[in-house]
Amino acid sequence: MVSFYNPGLVVVGGGVTGLGHGLLGAIRTQVYRRSLPLVTGSLPIVLIALGPQGGVIGAVRLITDHVFSSA
């Protein structure tokens, strides 16, 4: 997916954030190994700063943006 979408940032969130930086290192290793070098050359992969509730907070933000948009 990283090679296909070419994201500027990968954020790992949800319940797995409790596993900490050990899991983050394993994720980085696999992404860098399996993706195109041109895509991963400067690709940051980080844990979400909001902790396990980050997904819920993000969903609420998307909903409120949609509800209160002027379109």
Secondary structure, 3 states (H helix, E strand, C coil): CHHHHCCCCEEECHHHHHHCHHHHHHHHHHHHHHCCHHHHCCCCEEECCCHHHHHHHHHHHHHHHHHCCCC
